[in-house]
């Protein structure tokens, strides 16, 4: 008798390898973002794509507030075309990162999603800053 986990067979190794390698082209995680920032190796722009109020209440230090609804050529004009944008939102229950990534990709901009968002950041033990802290 099989479980609901194994009822649908796992992909063969080559298919699984291609899938998981491809994921890393689209996603990064909180730990890797924190490591890059902490070690002064930040070669990306970290965009908080939530609303202004959520950003004021708490955001990742050094992130830029640019809600996904305001992503357009004009608001990105200061960044070279090859700038990598890493987008984050509230967490796994929020799809603002996908909306932002769609907009950025439509504008021919490199983009990755930081999986976990603010929830993942806090789960890793990292802190947020508020506008009052800045």
C-alpha positions as CSV (number, residue, x, y, z in Angstrom):
1,X,0.0,0.0,0.0
2,X,1.5,3.3,-1.1
3,X,1.3,6.7,0.7
4,X,0.0,9.9,-0.9
5,X,3.7,10.9,-1.1
6,X,4.8,8.1,-3.3
7,X,1.5,7.4,-5.1
8,X,2.8,9.7,-7.9
9,X,6.3,8.4,-8.7
10,X,9.2,10.8,-8.4
11,X,10.7,12.0,-11.6
12,X,13.7,10.2,-13.0
13,X,17.1,11.7,-11.9
14,X,17.8,13.6,-15.1
15,X,14.4,15.3,-15.0
16,X,14.8,16.1,-11.3
17,X,18.3,17.5,-11.9
18,X,17.1,19.8,-14.7
19,X,14.1,21.0,-12.6
20,X,16.1,21.8,-9.5
21,X,18.9,23.4,-11.4
22,X,16.4,25.5,-13.2
23,X,14.8,26.7,-10.0
24,X,18.1,28.3,-8.9
25,X,17.8,30.5,-12.0
26,X,14.6,31.9,-10.6
27,X,15.0,31.8,-6.9
28,X,17.4,32.6,-4.1
29,X,16.8,32.3,-0.4
30,X,17.1,34.5,2.7
31,X,20.3,32.9,3.9
32,X,22.1,33.6,0.6
33,X,20.8,37.2,0.4
34,X,21.9,37.8,4.0
35,X,25.3,36.2,3.4
36,X,25.9,38.4,0.3
37,X,24.9,41.6,2.2
38,X,26.8,40.7,5.3
39,X,30.0,39.9,3.4
40,X,29.8,43.0,1.2
41,X,29.2,40.9,-1.9
42,X,25.8,42.3,-2.8
43,X,25.8,42.4,-6.6
44,X,22.0,42.8,-6.9
45,X,19.3,45.3,-5.9
46,X,17.0,44.0,-3.2
47,X,13.4,45.2,-3.9
48,X,10.7,45.1,-1.3
49,X,7.7,44.9,-3.5
50,X,5.0,45.2,-0.7
51,X,3.0,48.3,0.0
52,X,4.5,51.4,1.6
53,X,2.9,50.8,5.0
54,X,4.3,47.2,5.2
55,X,7.7,48.5,4.3
56,X,7.6,51.2,7.0
57,X,6.6,48.6,9.6
58,X,9.6,46.4,8.9
59,X,12.0,45.7,6.0
60,X,15.4,44.2,5.2
61,X,18.1,46.8,5.8
62,X,19.4,48.1,2.5
63,X,16.3,47.1,0.5
64,X,14.6,49.5,-1.8
65,X,10.8,50.0,-1.4
66,X,9.2,49.7,-4.9
67,X,5.7,48.1,-4.7
68,X,5.0,45.9,-7.7
69,X,2.3,48.2,-8.8
70,X,4.9,50.9,-9.4
71,X,7.4,48.8,-11.4
72,X,7.8,50.5,-14.7
73,X,10.6,51.8,-17.1
74,X,10.6,55.2,-15.4
75,X,11.1,53.9,-11.9
76,X,13.9,51.6,-13.1
77,X,15.7,54.1,-15.3
78,X,18.5,54.7,-12.8
79,X,19.6,51.1,-13.0
80,X,21.7,49.6,-15.8
81,X,19.8,47.1,-18.0
82,X,21.8,44.2,-16.6
83,X,21.1,45.0,-13.0
84,X,19.9,41.9,-11.2
85,X,16.8,42.6,-9.0
86,X,15.9,40.3,-6.1
87,X,12.3,40.7,-5.1
88,X,10.7,39.8,-1.8
89,X,7.3,40.3,-0.2
90,X,5.6,39.2,3.0
91,X,6.2,35.5,2.7
92,X,5.0,32.3,1.1
93,X,1.4,33.4,1.5
94,X,2.0,36.4,-0.7
95,X,2.3,36.5,-4.5
96,X,3.6,40.0,-4.9
97,X,7.0,38.6,-5.8
98,X,5.5,36.7,-8.8
99,X,3.7,39.9,-9.9
100,X,6.9,41.9,-9.6
101,X,9.0,39.2,-11.3
102,X,6.5,39.2,-14.2
103,X,6.7,43.0,-14.6
104,X,10.5,43.0,-14.4
105,X,10.9,40.1,-16.9
106,X,8.4,41.9,-19.2
107,X,10.7,44.9,-19.0
108,X,13.7,42.7,-20.0
109,X,15.2,43.0,-16.5
110,X,17.0,40.1,-14.7
111,X,15.1,39.0,-11.7
112,X,15.1,36.4,-8.9
113,X,12.6,35.8,-6.1
114,X,13.8,35.6,-2.5
115,X,11.8,32.7,-1.3
116,X,10.4,33.0,2.2
117,X,10.1,36.8,2.1
118,X,9.9,38.6,5.4
119,X,8.6,35.5,7.1
120,X,11.5,33.5,5.9
121,X,13.9,36.3,6.9
122,X,12.6,36.3,10.5
123,X,12.5,32.5,10.6
124,X,16.3,32.5,9.8
125,X,16.8,34.8,12.9
126,X,17.6,37.9,10.9
127,X,16.2,41.3,11.9
128,X,14.2,43.9,10.1
129,X,14.5,47.6,10.4
130,X,11.7,50.2,10.4
131,X,11.8,53.7,9.0
132,X,12.4,54.9,12.6
133,X,15.6,52.8,12.7
134,X,17.0,54.1,9.4
